[in-house]
Amino acid sequence: MKKNLIPLTLGGLGIGTTEFVMMGLLPDIAKDFRVSIPVAGHLISAYALGVVIGAPLLVAISSNYPPKKILIALMVMFTVFNAFSAFAPDHNALFIARLLSGLPHGAFFGVGSVVASRLAEKGKQAQAISVMFAGLTIANLLSVPLGTYIGHHYSWRYTFGLIAFIGLMALLFIQLWLPALPVSREGDIKSEMGFFKTREAWLILLITAIGTGGLFCWISYIAPLMTDVSHFSKDTVPLVLIIAGLGMVIGNFMGGKLADWVAPVKACLILLISMAVALITIYFVSGNQVLSLIMTFITGSLSMAIGSPIQILMIRTAKGAEMLGAAATQAAFNTGNALGAFLGGLPIAMGYGFTSPELVGVVMAVTGALFAVMLFKRQAAVKRELELA
């Protein structure tokens, strides 16, 4: 790992912690504010909404500044709003704090992806991006379980204090270790937005929003799947999540290497098909505890492996609008989060059991793979046209 990529990893660690720890803190927050768990669940939606709003907006208004200054400003926002979450007096205040905390998420990963690719050696751009996303995966392995433990046994407010501290550390290392790269913007916001008039842009966003939704069909309901179908005790669920987190750490780096070995669109296609196979396998083997744990690790690996290939695919496709495109991809990821959780919950509500979301996830992953095939054909056609010209 290059030293100048570590600040991006720390930023990813903080962002990953604040995004995923809320799932484990919901019962504690609901009890503290005397609201139902479904009402407390709106805090998850608030964060996702903040990501969708902030990703393209903050990149669009900051693109004239050097990347280092942008990342510092985004991490200041992240730190302040998470600190505000720790002191929120009621549910409504925490809802607003979560919305604001989500604003810098997509923009940080969007700008960070471009910075990582510019700092990387030739042919290793996707692996450099995976170093940044390593923070997100390490969060699921270490800081999310730790933050959940702190929230259960002490106070969820201390957890947000921990997240703000990670933000301060990321700020320090961005200032000390991240090189001052020059502004890379070539046109204005109008010309950058023109990229989103292309078929390629929307195919990448659809691959992200629909294809990765299959992951969230699975992970959104992993706790009842493990307790009601695999018959693990509730006390075992945090350990199951650590197994999934370990898979995410390993899968993240595998995805970066894969995207540097083959064309990113091919890497996305391979991983989405693999995700579909993994989800349908979970549907059939979850009654067996050993196989269930094996598939938790495998599916966790596949879930994060696709992050770097999609980011480098967007960066290479969005010429002249790399940061805006990469940020929009993060907004699409969170759209997939919301879609997967919502659509995966429908068959459960209809009484089909806790394995039924996996079938919805298979459909979403296969649909994402079909969009990847369409993009591959589109890129091949454009390449032939250029060769003939």
N, C-alpha and C positions, 0 to 999 in steps of 0.2 A: 504494500500500500504506500503510495506517495504521501509524504507529509502534507503537501498542499491540498490533498483531498480529504484529510481528516476533519476540517471544519464542516464540510458538507455532510460527512457521516454523522457528526454530532447534531447538526441541524435536523437530519433525518431521524435521529434517535428521539429528539424532543417531540417532533411532529408525530412520529409513530406512536409514542407514548400517549399523547393527549387525544389522539384519534381513537385508539383501541381500548384504552383503560376505562372509558366511560361505560362499556358494556358490563364490566365487572362491578362498577361502582353504583349502578342504577338502584339496587335495593337499598343501599345506605343513604343515597341522596333522597330517594322517595320517602324513606322513613323520617329523615331529618326535616324535610319540608312539608311532610304530611300530605303527600300526593300519591296517586296510584303509580305503579310501575309503568303502565302504558303512557301516562302523562309525563313521567320522568323520561321516557323513551324519546320524547320530542327533542330532548337535548342532543341526541345523536343526529336527528334530522337537521337541527339548527346548525351543527358543525358542517354537515355535508352541504347544506345550502350556502354557507359561508365560503366553502371551497369553490363551488360552482360560480358564485358571484365574483369572488376575489381573483381567481386564477387569470382569466383574460383581462379583467379590468386593471389590476395593479401592474401587470406587465405592460399593458398598452400605455399607461400614463408614466411609466418609469424607464421606458426603453432608451431614452436619450442619455441616460446616466451610465457610468461604468458599472459592470456587473458586481464588483465588490461593494460599491455603495448601495446598490439595490438590495443585495443579500443582507447587509447590515441593517438597513431600514426594515426589511421584512422580519428579521429576527428580533428587532426591537418591538415591533408590533406583537409578535408571537409571545414574547416574554411578558409584556405589559398586560395583555388580555388574559393570559393564563394566571398571572398574579391576581388580576381582578376576579377571576373565577374563584380563587381561594377565599376571597372575602365577600363573595356575593351574599347579600342578606336574605334573599328569597329566591323562589323558583324562576320568576320572571327576569330577575337580574342575572341569574346564571344562564338563562336562555340567551339573553343578549350577549353575555360574555362568550358563550360557546359559538354564537354566530360570528362574532368579531374574531375569535381565535382561529376560525376556519379560513378567514380571508387570506392570510399569507401562505397557507399550505401549498396550494397548487402553483402559485407564483414562485415560491422558493424552489420547489422541485423542477419547475420549468426553466428558470434561470440557472439553477444548479446543474441541470443536465447539460445545458449548452456549455457552461464553464468546465465541467468535467470532461466533455468531449474535446474542448480546445486545449486542455492541459494534458490529454492522453497522448501516448505514442501512437504513430500511425498503425492502423489495424487493430487497435485496442480500445477504441472509443466506447464500445458497449460495455467492456469490462470496467472502464473508469466510471461509467454511470452506475454500474452495479455496486461499486464501492460506496457511492452516495446512498443508494437504496439499502445498503447493508445496515445503516442506522435504523431504518424502518423495520427490518427483520430482527435485529438485535433487541429492539423494543418489545416485540412480541415474545421473544425468548426470555428476557430478563426484567426490563423495567415495568412492563405491563403487569406480570405476576406480582412484582414487588409493590407497585402502586396499588394493586387490588388488595394485597395483604395489609398495607398501611391503612387503606380506606376502611377495611373490615374491622381491624383491631384498634385503630386509633381514631383517625378522622379523614374523610375524603378531602378535606381542605388541605391537609398536609401533603396529599398526593399532588395537588395542583401547585403547591409550594415547591415540591421536588421538580416538577416540570418546568417551572419558572427558573429554577436554579440551572437546569440543563440548558435552557435558553441563554442564560448569562454566560455559561461556559462556551457555548457555540459562538456567541458574540465575540468573546475574547480571542478564540482561535481563528475566527474569520479575520479579525483585525491583525493578528500576529502572523498567520501562516498563509493566508490566501493571497496569491499574487494580484497586483492591480492591473488587470487586463483592460485593454482599450475598449471603447464603445464599438460594438459590432453592427449597429443599425445602419442599413444602407438607404432605406426609404422612409416615408412617413407612415403614420398609422393607417391611412387610407390605402396605401399600396400593400401594407401587410395584411389588412383585412381582405384584400383581393384574393389571397390564397384560399380563403374559405368559400370562394365561389367555384373552386375546382372539385372534381369528382374524387380525386385522391384524398383531399382533406377529410371529406365526410366518410369515406370508406374507412380511414384510419380511426376516426372517432366512433364509428359504428362497431368496428372490431373491438375497440376498448370498452365501450359502454355495454354492448350486448354480450360479447364473448367473455369478458371478465365477470359479468353478472353471474355466470355459472359458479364461480368461486363463492360468491356471497350467498347463493342459495344453500351452499353447504355449511359455511362457517357461521352464518347467522343463527343456525339451529343446531350447532354441534353439541351443546350441553344436553338438551333433551334427547338427541340421538344417542349419546353415550350412556345416559342414565336409563332411558326407557327401552331402548332397542338392544344396546350392547350390555346393559345391566351392570354398569359400573356404579359405584357409590358417588354421591354428590361431592364428597371430599376428594375424589380422584380426578374430577374435572380439571382443576388447575394443572395437574401433572399431564393430562392429555393435551392441554393447550401448550404446554412447554414442548411436548413432542412435535406438535404442529409448528411451533415457532422454530425449533431446530431444523425442521424440514425447510422452512422459509429461508433461513440463513444460508443453507447449502444450495437450495434451488436458485436463489438470487444470483449467486456467482456462476452457477451452471448456465443460467439464462444469458448472462453477459458473455460468457465464452462462446455459447452457441451462436449468438448474433454476430460475433466477430468471425466465426468459421463459415457460416452460410449467410445468404441475404436475409436481412431482418424480417421481411415479409414471410419468407420460408420458415424462419424460426417461430414466428407467431402461429403459422399454420400447424406446424408440428406440435407445439405446446397446447394449442386449443383442442386438437384431436386427442392428445394424450389426456387432457383434462376431462373430456367427455368420457373416455374409457375409464378413467379413475372414478368418476362419479357414478357410473352405472355399476362398477365393481362394488362400490360402497353400498349401493342399493341392495345388492344380493348377499354381501358377506358381513354386514354389520351385526348380525346375531352372534358372530364368533368374536370373542374379545381379542384374541391374538391378531386375527386378520384385520379387525377394526383398527387396532393401533398401528399396524403396518400401513394401512391405507391412509390413516391420519397423517403419517409422516410423508408418504408419497404425494398426497394431494396438497399438503402444505408446501412441499417443494415446487410442485407445478404452479401453485397459485402465485408465487413471487417470481418464478423464473421468467414470466412473460413481461415483467415491468421494463427491464432494460431494452429488450428487442423492440417494444412498441415505442419507447422514447427515442431510440436512435433511428427508427423508421420515420418518425415524424420529423426529427431534426434534419435528416437527409432529404426529405420530401419538401419541407417548407423552406425552400431557399429564399433568403431575405426576410423570413418571418419565423426564424427558428425558436426564439424565446416564446413568442405568442403561441406558436403551434404546440410546443412542449407543455406550456401551461394549460392550454385547452385539453390536452391529453389527460392531465391530472383532473380536470373538471369532469371529463368523461369517465375516468376511473370511479369517481364518487357517484356519478349517475348510475354506473353499474352496481355500486354498493347499494344504493336505494332500490333499484329495480330488482336485484337479486333477493334482497330481504323481503320486499313486498310480494313479488311473484312466487317466491319459494314458500311464503306463508299461506298462500291461497289454498293449496291442497290440504294443508294441515287443518285449516279452518273448516274444510269440507269433510274432515274425518278420515283422511287417507293415511294418517300416521306420519311419524317423523322421518321416514326414509323417502317420502314422496317429494320433498324439495330437490333431491338429487336428480330425479327425472326431469324436473323443470330446468335444472342446471345443465343437464345433457343437451337439451334443446337449445339453450342459450349459447353454450360452448360451440355446438355444431353450427349454429347460425353465424357466430363470429368467425368460424373457420370458412364458411361460404363467402363471407365478405372479404376474407384474406385471399381466397382464390380469385375473386373479382378484381382485387387490387393487383395481384400478381399478373393477371392477364392484361390489365390496363397498363402496367409498367412495361410489360414485354412489348405491347403494341406501340407505345410511345418510343421505346428504344429502337424498334424496327423503322419507324418513321424518321427518326433522326439519322439512322444509318443510311437510309435511302436518299435523304436530303444531302 
